[in-house]
Amino acid sequence: MNIRNISTSPFPDQKPGTSGLRKAVTVFQQPHYLENFIQSIFDTIGDFQGQTLILGGDGRYYNRQAIQIILKMAAANGVGRVKVGIGGIMSTPATSCVIRKYNAFGGIILSASHNPGGPEGDFGVKYNTSNGGPAPEKVTAAIFERSKLIDHYKILEAPDVNLDTLSESKLGDMVVEVIDSVQDYEKLMESLFDFERIRELLSSGNFRMCMDSLHAVTGPYAHNLFEQRLGAPRGTVINGTPLEDFGGGHPDPNLVYAHELVKILFGEAAPDFGAASDGDGDRNMILGRKFFVTPSDSLAVITANATLVPGYQDGLAGVARSMPTSQAADRVAADLGIDCYETPTGWKFFGNLLDANKATVCGEESFGTGSNHIREKDGLWAVLFWLNILAVKQKSVEQLLQEHWYKYGRNYYSRHDYEAIDSERANQLLANLYTQIPTLKGKKLGNYEVEYSDDFSYTDPVDGSISENQGIRIGFTDGSRIVYRLSGTGTQGATLRIYLESYEPDTSKQNLEPQQNLADLITIANEVAQVRTFTNMEKPTVIT
């Protein structure tokens, strides 16, 4: 077996976004494309010689081929050991768990998260550091700079590794260990949650749940946790076999793409509780019987009830949310007397807060919640947290939310996504908004008066780093907000996200349909940004 140095030329488009490098599968299949980016990672991350690396993906198309390439490149670059998920599969939260448990140098995750899979779908690569979290901006920026200069990569000439059997083998001088990360992940969950109480709930016959894994990575974890470990009947987990194309579906746990689960929970004889997770297992959607829980409310409810869960019974150091996420958690934090941090979008911004013990629980409106147990958002963790709360409270999901709103008020909230719009026109829309920012304060827009308008900037309270241009905010005197952002997770054109929020303390007005409550703000948001003019779209692609 020989180490080969392959001559190559840079690709200009290998700048990682908020969650790594994501492109169409066909882009990654270009000769040298994947290899260039992987070598750029190895050339950037420091002295890893002889160290342990964690490797896995969400099972989407091209996952297996990419893993074989990365294993051979890791061996050629001097990695000592790679722990790789059986079948090449390992969820993003499980990867973070395994990195931390085995004190690995870092990990490479192959996923495009909630983006579609298959030969015509998307693929992605993300590097996580030794704390188990996504590489910070200074690291991803260095990887990108290296990718612009790269002229060769190293790869071992060797047969492919058998990924389908738990085993240990050698690839050159490197040890390849095929592991079952489900067991490691289950042990971590058991250390946090009251499994016996959840088991009583799920096996009582008086409570039914439905978990939709969307033919993505959480299938094996969900079958093991809910149907085997926690006593839920077989069939509780649907779409639980990971498929390369996610069964032709879109592995995004929202009301549009998780339509089978929504139909079940809003149908006749609906279960008491429903949940879905995404392609790589880090996102979640929570449903009650004919009742949708917004991710912002989910974070607030978890924060308010954290002490009911064994792993958090001593209270929270603080809570953190991304800027576009509703301010519902802020009100809970104020009531509890703990800090609430507002960060840019992207889980990597929570890492410093978690490491410094400034925050215990974090969440994003994009269906992601998690805590300091790992350094990624964690879909099944959120599901278990809700089940633990419901098992203690013995109330329905709807009753739990009604009580929460009665105490804290309701933050009506919605996100409107305009997907795959022309990138140039999207940038023109933002440029038009930028020109208005200095002029809006004090203006009346409909029945609302603008209190502030800005482009969100974040100064990290731990290391002092500054992140600018993180989203345009228009805040009104009554606490309502409109936020505009271009998403960094798509691969086709641009995705414009518009976030809308209004606060309602009056309990008699807390049961309106969100789009009805937010109708005036929606009109203002569209008019200020001239959305239809710039996007050529009459309505959003997705409303959540």
C-alpha positions as CSV (number, residue, x, y, z in Angstrom):
1,M,0.0,0.0,0.0
2,N,1.5,3.3,-1.1
3,I,0.8,6.9,-0.2
4,R,0.2,8.9,-3.4
5,N,0.5,12.7,-3.8
6,I,-2.0,13.7,-6.3
7,S,-1.6,17.0,-8.2
8,T,-4.7,19.2,-8.2
9,S,-6.0,22.7,-8.8
10,P,-8.1,24.8,-6.4
11,F,-11.9,25.2,-6.8
12,P,-13.1,28.7,-6.1
13,D,-16.4,27.7,-4.3
14,Q,-15.3,25.8,-1.2
15,K,-16.2,28.4,1.4
16,P,-18.0,26.7,4.3
17,G,-21.4,28.1,5.3
18,T,-23.0,28.1,8.7
19,S,-22.9,24.3,8.7
20,G,-20.0,23.3,6.6
21,L,-19.6,23.0,2.8
22,R,-22.9,22.0,1.1
23,K,-23.2,21.5,-2.7
24,A,-25.1,19.3,-5.1
25,V,-24.0,15.7,-5.2
26,T,-22.8,16.2,-8.7
27,V,-20.5,19.0,-7.6
28,F,-18.8,16.7,-5.0
29,Q,-18.5,14.0,-7.6
30,Q,-16.2,16.1,-9.7
31,P,-12.7,14.8,-9.8
32,H,-10.6,16.1,-6.9
33,Y,-13.5,18.2,-5.4
34,L,-14.1,16.2,-2.2
35,E,-10.4,15.4,-1.9
36,N,-9.4,19.1,-2.1
37,F,-11.7,20.1,0.7
38,I,-10.7,17.2,2.9
39,Q,-7.0,17.9,2.4
40,S,-7.7,21.5,3.2
41,I,-9.1,20.4,6.5
42,F,-6.1,18.3,7.3
43,D,-3.7,21.1,6.3
44,T,-5.5,23.5,8.6
45,I,-6.5,21.8,11.9
46,G,-3.1,21.5,13.5
47,D,-1.1,18.6,14.8
48,F,-3.3,15.5,14.7
49,Q,-0.6,12.9,14.0
50,G,-1.5,9.7,15.8
51,Q,-4.7,11.1,17.1
52,T,-8.3,9.8,16.9
53,L,-10.8,11.1,14.3
54,I,-14.5,10.4,14.3
55,L,-16.2,9.9,10.9
56,G,-19.8,9.3,9.9
57,G,-22.7,10.7,7.9
58,D,-26.5,10.7,7.5
59,G,-26.5,7.9,4.9
60,R,-27.5,10.0,2.0
61,Y,-26.3,9.3,-1.6
62,Y,-22.5,9.4,-2.0
63,N,-22.0,8.9,1.8
64,R,-20.3,5.5,1.5
65,Q,-18.0,6.5,-1.4
66,A,-17.0,9.7,0.4
67,I,-16.2,7.8,3.6
68,Q,-13.9,5.4,1.8
69,I,-12.0,8.3,0.2
70,I,-11.7,10.1,3.6
71,L,-10.5,7.0,5.4
72,K,-7.7,6.6,2.8
73,M,-6.8,10.3,3.0
74,A,-6.8,10.2,6.8
75,A,-4.4,7.2,6.7
76,A,-2.1,9.0,4.3
77,N,-2.1,12.2,6.4
78,G,-1.0,10.4,9.6
79,V,-4.3,10.0,11.6
80,G,-3.8,7.3,14.2
81,R,-7.3,5.9,14.5
82,V,-10.7,6.6,12.9
83,K,-13.9,5.5,14.6
84,V,-16.5,5.3,11.8
85,G,-20.2,4.5,12.2
86,I,-21.4,1.1,11.1
87,G,-22.7,1.4,7.5
88,G,-21.0,4.8,7.4
89,I,-23.9,6.1,9.4
90,M,-23.7,8.3,12.5
91,S,-26.0,11.1,13.5
92,T,-24.6,14.6,14.0
93,P,-25.4,14.6,17.8
94,A,-24.0,11.1,18.2
95,T,-20.8,12.2,16.5
96,S,-20.5,15.1,19.0
97,C,-21.2,12.6,21.8
98,V,-18.5,10.2,20.5
99,I,-15.9,12.9,20.0
100,R,-16.4,14.0,23.6
101,K,-16.6,10.5,25.1
102,Y,-13.4,9.3,23.5
103,N,-11.4,12.6,23.7
104,A,-11.0,12.6,19.9
105,F,-9.1,15.3,18.1
106,G,-12.2,16.1,16.0
107,G,-14.7,14.6,13.6
108,I,-15.9,14.8,10.0
109,I,-19.6,14.7,9.4
110,L,-21.0,14.0,6.0
111,S,-24.4,15.6,5.7
112,A,-26.5,18.3,4.1
113,S,-28.8,18.2,7.1
114,H,-32.4,18.8,6.0
115,N,-31.6,19.2,2.3
116,P,-32.9,16.5,-0.2
117,G,-30.8,13.5,-1.0
118,G,-30.3,11.2,-3.9
119,P,-28.2,11.5,-7.1
120,E,-29.7,14.8,-7.9
121,G,-29.8,16.0,-4.3
122,D,-27.3,17.6,-2.0
123,F,-24.2,16.5,0.0
124,G,-22.1,18.2,2.6
125,V,-19.0,18.0,4.7
126,K,-18.5,19.6,8.1
127,Y,-15.5,19.5,10.5
128,N,-16.1,19.4,14.3
129,T,-13.4,20.3,16.8
130,S,-12.4,18.4,20.0
131,N,-15.2,19.9,22.0
132,G,-17.6,18.1,19.7
133,G,-18.9,21.3,18.2
134,P,-18.8,22.8,14.7
135,A,-15.5,24.4,13.8
136,P,-15.6,28.2,14.7
137,E,-15.4,30.8,12.0
138,K,-11.7,31.3,12.4
139,V,-11.1,27.6,11.5
140,T,-13.6,27.5,8.6
141,A,-12.1,30.7,7.2
142,A,-8.6,29.1,7.4
143,I,-9.9,26.0,5.6
144,F,-11.3,28.1,2.9
145,E,-8.1,30.1,2.5
146,R,-6.2,26.8,2.2
147,S,-8.7,25.5,-0.4
148,K,-7.8,28.5,-2.7
149,L,-4.1,27.5,-2.7
150,I,-4.1,23.7,-2.6
151,D,-2.0,22.0,-5.3
152,H,-1.9,18.4,-4.1
153,Y,-3.6,15.9,-1.8
154,K,-2.5,12.7,-0.1
155,I,-4.3,9.4,-0.4
156,L,-3.4,5.8,0.4
157,E,-3.7,3.2,-2.3
158,A,-5.7,0.4,-0.5
159,P,-8.8,-1.7,-0.8
160,D,-12.1,-0.3,0.6
161,V,-12.9,-1.0,4.3
162,N,-15.8,-3.2,5.2
163,L,-18.2,-0.8,6.9
164,D,-21.0,-3.2,7.6
165,T,-19.5,-5.3,10.5
166,L,-18.4,-4.1,13.9
167,S,-14.7,-4.6,13.6
168,E,-11.2,-3.2,13.9
169,S,-8.7,-3.3,11.0
170,K,-5.7,-1.5,9.7
171,L,-5.5,0.9,6.8
172,G,-1.7,1.4,6.3
173,D,-0.6,2.4,9.8
174,M,-4.0,3.7,10.8
175,V,-6.6,1.7,12.8
176,V,-10.1,1.8,11.5
177,E,-12.7,0.9,14.1
178,V,-16.3,0.4,12.9
179,I,-18.6,1.3,15.9
180,D,-22.3,1.3,16.8
181,S,-22.8,4.9,18.0
182,V,-26.4,4.1,19.0
183,Q,-25.1,2.5,22.3
184,D,-22.9,5.4,23.2
185,Y,-25.7,7.9,22.5
186,E,-28.3,5.9,24.5
187,K,-26.0,5.8,27.6
188,L,-25.7,9.6,27.4
189,M,-29.5,10.0,27.2
190,E,-30.0,7.7,30.1
191,S,-27.7,9.8,32.2
192,L,-29.9,12.9,31.6
193,F,-33.5,11.7,31.6
194,D,-35.8,9.7,33.8
195,F,-36.0,6.6,31.6
196,E,-38.2,4.7,34.1
197,R,-40.8,7.5,34.2
198,I,-40.8,7.8,30.4
199,R,-41.1,4.0,30.1
200,E,-44.2,4.1,32.4
201,L,-45.7,6.8,30.1
202,L,-45.0,5.0,26.8
203,S,-46.1,1.6,28.0
204,S,-49.1,2.6,30.0
205,G,-51.6,2.2,27.1
206,N,-53.0,5.6,27.9
207,F,-50.4,7.6,25.9
208,R,-49.5,7.1,22.3
209,M,-46.7,8.8,20.3
210,C,-45.5,8.7,16.7
211,M,-41.9,9.4,15.8
212,D,-41.2,10.1,12.2
213,S,-37.5,9.6,11.2
214,L,-38.2,10.6,7.6
215,H,-36.0,7.7,6.3
216,A,-33.0,9.5,7.7
217,V,-30.3,8.9,10.2
218,T,-32.3,8.8,13.5
219,G,-34.2,5.7,12.5
220,P,-31.8,3.2,14.2
221,Y,-31.5,5.5,17.3
222,A,-35.3,6.0,17.6
223,H,-36.1,2.3,17.2
224,N,-33.6,1.4,19.9
225,L,-34.7,4.2,22.3
226,F,-38.4,4.2,22.0
227,E,-39.5,0.8,20.9
228,Q,-36.8,-1.3,22.7
229,R,-35.4,0.6,25.6
230,L,-38.5,2.7,26.6
231,G,-41.3,0.2,25.9
232,A,-43.3,2.0,23.2
233,P,-45.1,-0.5,20.9
234,R,-43.6,-1.5,17.6
235,G,-44.8,0.8,14.9
236,T,-44.3,3.9,17.1
237,V,-41.3,4.9,14.8
238,I,-42.3,5.4,11.2
239,N,-40.0,5.8,8.2
240,G,-37.2,4.4,10.4
241,T,-35.0,2.9,7.7
242,P,-32.3,5.3,6.5
243,L,-32.4,5.6,2.7
244,E,-29.9,7.3,0.3
245,D,-32.7,9.5,-1.1
246,F,-34.7,9.7,2.1
247,G,-37.5,7.8,0.4
248,G,-37.9,10.6,-2.2
249,G,-38.9,13.0,0.6
250,H,-37.4,16.1,2.0
251,P,-35.8,15.3,5.4
252,D,-36.9,18.6,7.0
253,P,-39.0,18.3,10.1
254,N,-41.6,21.0,9.5
255,L,-45.3,21.2,8.8
256,V,-44.8,21.1,5.0
257,Y,-42.2,18.3,4.5
258,A,-43.2,16.0,7.4
259,H,-46.6,15.8,5.9
260,E,-47.2,12.2,6.8
261,L,-46.7,12.9,10.5
262,V,-48.8,16.0,10.4
263,K,-51.6,14.1,8.7
264,I,-51.5,11.5,11.6
265,L,-51.4,14.1,14.4
266,F,-54.1,16.2,12.9
267,G,-56.3,13.2,11.9
268,E,-58.9,11.2,13.6
269,A,-57.8,9.1,16.6
270,A,-54.6,11.1,16.6
271,P,-51.8,10.0,19.0
272,D,-51.1,12.2,22.1
273,F,-47.6,13.2,20.9
274,G,-45.7,13.4,17.6
275,A,-42.1,14.2,16.7
276,A,-39.9,14.3,13.6
277,S,-36.2,14.7,13.1
278,D,-34.2,15.7,10.0
279,G,-31.5,14.1,7.7
280,D,-28.6,14.1,10.2
281,G,-30.7,14.0,13.4
282,D,-30.0,17.4,14.9
283,R,-33.4,19.0,14.4
284,N,-36.8,18.3,15.7
285,M,-40.5,19.1,15.4
286,I,-42.9,18.7,18.3
287,L,-46.6,18.1,17.8
288,G,-49.5,17.5,20.2
289,R,-52.8,16.1,19.2
290,K,-53.9,18.6,16.5
291,F,-51.4,21.0,17.9
292,F,-48.1,22.4,16.6
293,V,-45.4,23.6,18.9
294,T,-43.2,26.3,17.4
295,P,-39.4,25.7,17.9
296,S,-39.3,29.0,19.8
297,D,-42.0,27.9,22.2
298,S,-40.3,24.5,22.6
299,L,-37.1,26.2,23.8
300,A,-39.1,28.3,26.2
301,V,-41.0,25.4,27.6
302,I,-37.8,23.3,28.0
303,T,-36.2,26.2,29.8
304,A,-39.2,26.8,32.1
305,N,-39.5,23.1,33.0
306,A,-35.8,22.0,33.0
307,T,-35.6,21.2,36.7
308,L,-38.2,18.4,36.2
309,V,-35.5,16.5,34.3
310,P,-32.8,14.7,36.4
311,G,-29.9,16.0,34.3
312,Y,-31.0,19.6,34.8
313,Q,-32.6,19.4,38.3
314,D,-30.1,21.9,39.7
315,G,-31.2,24.6,37.3
316,L,-29.7,26.3,34.2
317,A,-26.7,28.5,34.1
318,G,-28.3,30.4,31.3
319,V,-30.2,30.0,28.0
320,A,-29.1,31.1,24.5
321,R,-31.1,31.6,21.3
322,S,-30.3,32.7,17.8
323,M,-31.3,36.2,17.0
324,P,-34.3,35.3,14.7
325,T,-35.7,33.0,17.3
326,S,-38.6,34.5,19.2
327,Q,-38.1,36.2,22.5
328,A,-40.3,33.7,24.4
329,A,-37.2,32.2,26.1
330,D,-36.1,35.7,27.2
331,R,-39.2,36.0,29.3
332,V,-38.6,32.7,31.0
333,A,-35.0,33.6,31.7
334,A,-35.9,36.9,33.2
335,D,-38.4,35.1,35.5
336,L,-35.8,32.5,36.5
337,G,-33.2,35.1,37.1
338,I,-30.7,33.7,34.5
339,D,-29.0,35.2,31.5
340,C,-30.4,34.9,28.0
341,Y,-27.9,35.3,25.1
342,E,-28.9,36.4,21.6
343,T,-26.4,35.0,19.0
344,P,-26.2,34.9,15.2
345,T,-27.7,31.9,13.5
346,G,-25.5,28.9,13.5
347,W,-24.9,26.4,16.3
348,K,-21.2,27.1,16.4
349,F,-22.0,30.4,18.1
350,F,-23.4,28.6,21.1
351,G,-20.1,26.6,21.6
352,N,-18.2,29.2,23.6
353,L,-21.2,29.9,25.8
354,L,-21.6,26.2,26.6
355,D,-17.9,25.7,27.2
356,A,-17.7,28.7,29.5
357,N,-20.8,27.5,31.4
358,K,-22.7,30.7,30.6
359,A,-25.5,28.8,29.0
360,T,-27.0,25.3,29.6
361,V,-29.8,25.1,27.0
362,C,-29.7,26.6,23.5
363,G,-32.2,26.8,20.6
364,E,-32.9,28.1,17.1
365,E,-36.2,28.8,15.4
366,S,-35.0,26.4,12.6
367,F,-36.2,23.4,14.6
368,G,-32.9,23.0,16.6
369,T,-32.6,22.7,20.4
370,G,-29.9,21.2,22.6
371,S,-27.8,21.6,25.7
372,N,-24.3,21.3,27.2
373,H,-24.5,17.5,27.0
374,I,-22.9,17.8,23.6
375,R,-21.9,20.7,21.3
376,E,-24.6,20.2,18.6
377,K,-28.3,20.6,18.5
378,D,-30.0,17.3,19.2
379,G,-33.3,16.2,17.8
380,L,-33.9,13.0,19.9
381,W,-32.7,14.8,23.1
382,A,-35.5,17.4,22.5
383,V,-38.1,14.6,22.1
384,L,-36.9,12.9,25.3
385,F,-37.0,16.2,27.1
386,W,-40.6,16.7,26.1
387,L,-41.6,13.2,27.1
388,N,-39.9,13.6,30.5
389,I,-41.9,16.8,31.1
390,L,-45.1,15.2,30.0
391,A,-44.5,12.2,32.1
392,V,-44.1,14.4,35.2
393,K,-46.8,16.9,34.5
394,Q,-49.4,14.4,33.2
395,K,-50.8,17.0,30.9
396,S,-51.3,17.1,27.2
397,V,-49.0,19.1,24.9
398,E,-51.7,21.7,24.3
399,Q,-52.5,22.1,28.1
400,L,-48.8,22.5,28.8
401,L,-48.5,25.4,26.2
402,Q,-51.7,27.0,27.4
403,E,-50.4,27.1,30.9
404,H,-47.1,28.5,29.7
405,W,-48.8,31.3,27.7
406,Y,-51.0,32.1,30.6
407,K,-47.9,32.7,32.8
408,Y,-45.6,34.3,30.3
409,G,-47.7,35.6,27.4
410,R,-47.7,34.2,23.9
411,N,-45.1,35.2,21.3
412,Y,-46.9,34.7,18.0
413,Y,-44.2,33.7,15.6
414,S,-43.8,32.5,12.0
415,R,-41.1,32.1,9.4
416,H,-41.7,32.6,5.6
417,D,-39.1,31.0,3.3
418,Y,-38.7,32.0,-0.3
419,E,-36.5,29.2,-1.7
420,A,-34.3,28.9,-4.8
421,I,-34.6,32.5,-5.8
422,D,-32.0,34.2,-8.1
423,S,-29.0,35.0,-5.9
424,E,-28.4,38.4,-7.6
425,R,-32.0,39.5,-7.1
426,A,-31.8,38.3,-3.4
427,N,-28.8,40.4,-2.9
428,Q,-30.5,43.4,-4.5
429,L,-33.4,42.9,-2.1
430,L,-31.0,43.1,0.9
431,A,-29.2,46.1,-0.6
432,N,-32.5,47.9,-0.9
433,L,-33.2,47.1,2.8
434,Y,-29.8,48.4,3.8
435,T,-30.5,51.8,2.3
436,Q,-33.7,52.0,4.4
437,I,-32.1,51.0,7.8
438,P,-31.0,54.6,8.8
439,T,-34.4,56.1,7.9
440,L,-36.9,53.8,9.6
441,K,-36.6,54.8,13.3
442,G,-39.7,56.6,14.4
443,K,-41.6,55.9,11.2
444,K,-45.2,54.5,11.3
445,L,-45.6,51.4,9.3
446,G,-49.3,50.5,9.3
447,N,-50.3,50.6,13.0
448,Y,-46.7,49.9,14.1
449,E,-44.1,52.5,15.1
450,V,-40.4,51.6,14.4
451,E,-38.3,51.7,17.6
452,Y,-35.1,50.5,15.9
453,S,-33.7,49.1,12.7
454,D,-30.3,47.6,12.2
455,D,-28.0,44.9,10.8
456,F,-27.4,42.5,13.7
457,S,-23.9,42.4,15.0
458,Y,-22.7,40.0,17.8
459,T,-19.7,40.3,20.1
460,D,-18.9,37.0,21.7
461,P,-18.9,37.5,25.5
462,V,-16.2,34.8,25.9
463,D,-13.5,35.5,23.4
464,G,-14.5,39.0,22.2
465,S,-14.8,38.0,18.5
466,I,-17.2,40.1,16.4
467,S,-19.7,38.7,13.8
468,E,-21.3,41.3,11.6
469,N,-24.0,41.4,8.9
470,Q,-26.1,38.7,10.7
471,G,-29.6,39.8,9.6
472,I,-31.6,42.9,9.2
473,R,-33.9,43.7,12.1
474,I,-36.9,46.0,12.3
475,G,-38.2,46.3,15.9
476,F,-41.4,48.1,16.9
477,T,-42.4,49.9,20.1
478,D,-44.8,47.1,21.1
479,G,-42.1,44.5,21.0
480,S,-43.0,43.1,17.6
481,R,-40.2,42.3,15.1
482,I,-39.5,41.6,11.5
483,V,-36.1,40.0,10.6
484,Y,-34.7,39.3,7.1
485,R,-31.9,36.9,6.4
486,L,-30.4,35.0,3.5
487,S,-29.9,31.4,4.5
488,G,-26.5,29.7,4.4
489,T,-27.8,26.1,4.2
490,G,-29.2,25.9,0.7
491,T,-27.4,24.9,-2.5
492,Q,-29.7,26.1,-5.3
493,G,-29.8,29.9,-5.7
494,A,-30.7,31.8,-2.5
495,T,-33.2,31.3,0.3
496,L,-34.8,34.4,1.8
497,R,-36.1,34.0,5.3
498,I,-38.5,36.5,6.8
499,Y,-39.2,36.1,10.5
500,L,-42.3,37.7,12.1
501,E,-43.0,38.0,15.8
502,S,-45.7,39.7,18.0
503,Y,-46.2,39.5,21.7
504,E,-49.7,38.9,23.2
505,P,-50.0,39.1,27.0
506,D,-53.9,39.1,26.9
507,T,-55.0,35.5,27.6
508,S,-58.3,36.1,25.7
509,K,-56.3,36.7,22.5
510,Q,-53.8,33.8,22.8
511,N,-55.7,31.2,20.7
512,L,-55.6,32.9,17.3
513,E,-54.1,31.3,14.2
514,P,-50.6,32.7,13.9
515,Q,-50.9,33.8,10.3
516,Q,-54.1,35.7,11.3
517,N,-52.4,37.4,14.2
518,L,-49.4,38.3,12.1
519,A,-51.3,39.4,9.0
520,D,-50.5,43.1,9.4
521,L,-46.8,42.4,10.0
522,I,-46.6,40.1,7.0
523,T,-48.0,42.9,4.8
524,I,-45.5,45.4,6.2
525,A,-42.6,42.9,5.8
526,N,-43.5,42.3,2.1
527,E,-44.0,46.0,1.3
528,V,-40.8,47.2,3.0
529,A,-38.6,44.7,1.3
530,Q,-40.6,44.6,-2.0
531,V,-40.5,40.9,-1.8
532,R,-42.7,40.1,-4.8
533,T,-40.8,42.5,-7.0
534,F,-37.4,41.1,-6.2
535,T,-38.3,37.4,-5.9
536,N,-40.9,37.1,-8.6
537,M,-42.8,34.9,-6.2
538,E,-46.4,35.5,-5.1
539,K,-46.1,33.5,-1.9
540,P,-43.5,31.8,0.3
541,T,-42.3,28.3,-0.6
542,V,-42.6,27.2,3.1
543,I,-44.4,28.8,6.0
544,T,-43.6,27.6,9.6
